Amino acid sequence: MTPITPEDLRTQLAQHTGSEQLFFNPLYRRLNYTEGVKQFAELAGAYWFLDIVGTEIFPLQATEDFIAITLASSGHNAVIAATDGNEKVLFGKEIAFTDCPKGAWKFYLIDNVFLLPSEY
Protein backbone atom coordinates (compact mmCIF):
# COMPACT_ATOMS: atom_id res chain seq x y z
CA MET A 1 0.00 0.00 0.00
CA THR A 2 1.33 3.44 -0.92
CA PRO A 3 1.61 5.78 2.06
CA ILE A 4 -0.93 8.59 2.09
CA THR A 5 0.32 12.14 1.80
CA PRO A 6 -0.45 14.61 4.58
CA GLU A 7 -2.53 16.66 2.13
CA ASP A 8 -4.61 13.65 1.07
CA LEU A 9 -5.11 12.61 4.69
CA ARG A 10 -6.32 16.12 5.59
CA THR A 11 -8.73 16.04 2.63
CA GLN A 12 -10.13 12.67 3.75
CA LEU A 13 -10.51 13.75 7.38
CA ALA A 14 -12.20 17.04 6.42
CA GLN A 15 -15.17 15.01 5.19
CA HIS A 16 -16.03 13.99 8.75
CA THR A 17 -18.44 16.46 10.34
CA GLY A 18 -20.30 13.99 12.51
CA SER A 19 -20.36 10.28 13.15
CA GLU A 20 -23.18 7.80 12.68
CA GLN A 21 -21.28 4.93 14.27
CA LEU A 22 -18.95 4.57 17.22
CA PHE A 23 -16.23 1.95 17.48
CA PHE A 24 -14.37 0.49 20.46
CA ASN A 25 -11.40 -1.70 21.21
CA PRO A 26 -12.19 -4.72 23.41
CA LEU A 27 -9.19 -3.91 25.62
CA TYR A 28 -10.71 -0.61 26.77
CA ARG A 29 -14.42 -0.89 26.03
CA ARG A 30 -15.50 2.32 27.73
CA LEU A 31 -13.54 4.38 25.18
CA ASN A 32 -15.44 4.87 21.94
CA TYR A 33 -14.05 6.46 18.80
CA THR A 34 -15.67 7.95 15.76
CA GLU A 35 -15.58 7.13 12.06
CA GLY A 36 -13.10 9.97 11.51
CA VAL A 37 -10.68 8.63 14.11
CA LYS A 38 -11.05 5.14 12.62
CA GLN A 39 -10.24 6.49 9.17
CA PHE A 40 -7.21 8.34 10.54
CA ALA A 41 -5.91 5.14 12.17
CA GLU A 42 -6.43 3.15 8.96
CA LEU A 43 -5.00 5.67 6.49
CA ALA A 44 -2.11 6.82 8.69
CA GLY A 45 -1.24 3.33 9.89
CA ALA A 46 -1.76 4.57 13.43
CA TYR A 47 -3.78 2.02 15.37
CA TRP A 48 -0.87 2.19 17.82
CA PHE A 49 -2.01 5.76 18.54
CA LEU A 50 -5.46 4.51 19.55
CA ASP A 51 -3.77 2.07 21.94
CA ILE A 52 -1.80 4.89 23.59
CA VAL A 53 -4.93 7.03 23.90
CA GLY A 54 -6.89 4.09 25.31
CA THR A 55 -4.30 2.99 27.85
CA GLU A 56 -2.48 6.19 28.83
CA ILE A 57 -4.72 9.19 28.10
CA PHE A 58 -8.25 7.81 28.47
CA PRO A 59 -7.83 7.20 32.24
CA LEU A 60 -7.44 10.99 32.63
CA GLN A 61 -11.16 11.32 31.76
CA ALA A 62 -11.83 10.39 35.38
CA THR A 63 -10.79 13.92 36.38
CA GLU A 64 -10.85 15.86 33.09
CA ASP A 65 -14.10 16.40 31.19
CA PHE A 66 -12.37 17.61 28.03
CA ILE A 67 -8.97 16.60 26.69
CA ALA A 68 -7.32 18.01 23.56
CA ILE A 69 -4.79 15.62 22.02
CA THR A 70 -2.17 16.38 19.38
CA LEU A 71 -0.06 13.87 17.48
CA ALA A 72 2.78 15.87 15.91
CA SER A 73 4.66 13.74 13.40
CA SER A 74 7.85 14.63 11.56
CA GLY A 75 7.46 11.58 9.36
CA HIS A 76 9.94 9.48 11.35
CA ASN A 77 9.20 10.30 14.96
CA ALA A 78 6.31 11.91 16.79
CA VAL A 79 5.20 13.60 19.99
CA ILE A 80 1.83 13.03 21.60
CA ALA A 81 0.56 15.78 23.87
CA ALA A 82 -2.68 16.11 25.80
CA THR A 83 -3.99 19.25 27.47
CA ASP A 84 -7.18 20.40 29.13
CA GLY A 85 -7.82 22.51 26.03
CA ASN A 86 -6.08 25.48 27.57
CA GLU A 87 -2.58 25.66 29.00
CA LYS A 88 -2.64 22.75 31.45
CA VAL A 89 -0.48 19.87 30.16
CA LEU A 90 -1.93 16.48 31.13
CA PHE A 91 0.27 14.05 29.19
CA GLY A 92 3.27 13.93 26.89
CA LYS A 93 5.08 11.11 25.12
CA GLU A 94 7.75 10.86 22.45
CA ILE A 95 7.49 8.15 19.80
CA ALA A 96 10.88 7.06 18.46
CA PHE A 97 9.63 5.75 15.12
CA THR A 98 6.48 6.17 13.08
CA ASP A 99 5.49 6.31 9.45
CA CYS A 100 2.49 8.50 10.26
CA PRO A 101 2.21 11.34 7.71
CA LYS A 102 3.89 14.59 8.71
CA GLY A 103 1.81 17.16 10.48
CA ALA A 104 0.06 18.11 13.68
CA TRP A 105 -3.03 15.93 13.93
CA LYS A 106 -5.59 17.16 16.45
CA PHE A 107 -8.23 15.21 18.34
CA TYR A 108 -10.59 15.60 21.28
CA LEU A 109 -11.56 13.21 24.05
CA ILE A 110 -14.87 14.08 25.68
CA ASP A 111 -17.50 11.97 27.42
CA ASN A 112 -15.49 8.80 26.70
CA VAL A 113 -15.52 9.49 22.95
CA PHE A 114 -12.33 10.08 20.94
CA LEU A 115 -13.09 12.29 17.93
CA LEU A 116 -11.80 14.72 15.34
CA PRO A 117 -12.37 18.43 16.04
CA SER A 118 -14.66 18.56 12.98
CA GLU A 119 -16.85 15.87 14.59
CA TYR A 120 -17.32 17.82 17.83
Residue pairs with C-beta under 8 A, 6 or more apart in sequence:
3 45
3 99
3 101
4 12
4 43
4 44
4 101
5 101
6 101
6 102
6 103
9 40
9 43
9 44
9 101
9 103
10 103
12 39
12 43
13 36
13 39
13 40
13 116
13 118
14 118
16 34
16 35
16 36
16 39
16 116
16 118
16 119
17 118
17 119
18 119
19 34
19 35
19 36
19 115
19 119
20 35
21 34
21 35
22 32
22 33
22 34
22 113
23 32
23 33
23 34
23 35
23 37
23 38
24 30
24 31
24 32
24 33
25 31
25 50
25 51
25 54
27 51
27 54
27 55
28 54
28 55
28 58
30 58
30 112
31 53
31 54
31 58
31 112
31 113
31 114
32 112
32 113
32 114
33 50
33 113
33 114
33 115
34 113
34 114
34 115
34 116
34 119
35 119
36 115
36 116
36 118
36 119
37 50
37 107
37 114
37 115
37 116
40 46
40 105
40 116
41 47
41 49
41 50
44 100
44 101
44 105
45 99
45 100
46 71
46 98
46 100
48 98
49 71
49 80
49 100
50 114
52 80
52 93
53 69
53 107
53 109
53 114
56 91
56 93
57 67
57 69
57 80
57 82
57 90
57 91
57 109
58 109
58 112
58 114
60 67
60 82
60 90
60 91
61 67
61 109
61 112
64 84
64 90
65 110
65 111
66 84
66 85
66 108
66 109
66 110
67 82
67 83
67 84
67 85
67 90
67 108
67 109
67 110
68 82
68 83
68 84
68 85
68 106
68 107
68 108
69 80
69 81
69 82
69 106
69 107
69 108
69 109
69 114
70 79
70 80
70 81
70 82
70 104
70 105
70 106
70 107
71 78
71 79
71 80
71 100
71 104
71 105
71 107
72 78
72 79
72 80
72 81
72 103
72 104
72 105
73 98
73 100
73 101
73 102
73 103
73 104
73 105
74 102
75 99
75 100
75 101
75 102
76 97
76 98
76 99
77 94
77 95
77 96
77 97
77 98
78 94
78 95
78 98
78 100
79 92
79 93
79 94
79 95
80 91
80 92
80 93
80 94
80 95
81 89
81 91
81 92
82 89
82 90
82 91
82 92
82 109
83 89
83 90
84 90
106 116
106 117
107 114
107 115
107 116
107 117
108 114
108 115
108 116
108 117
108 120
109 115
110 120
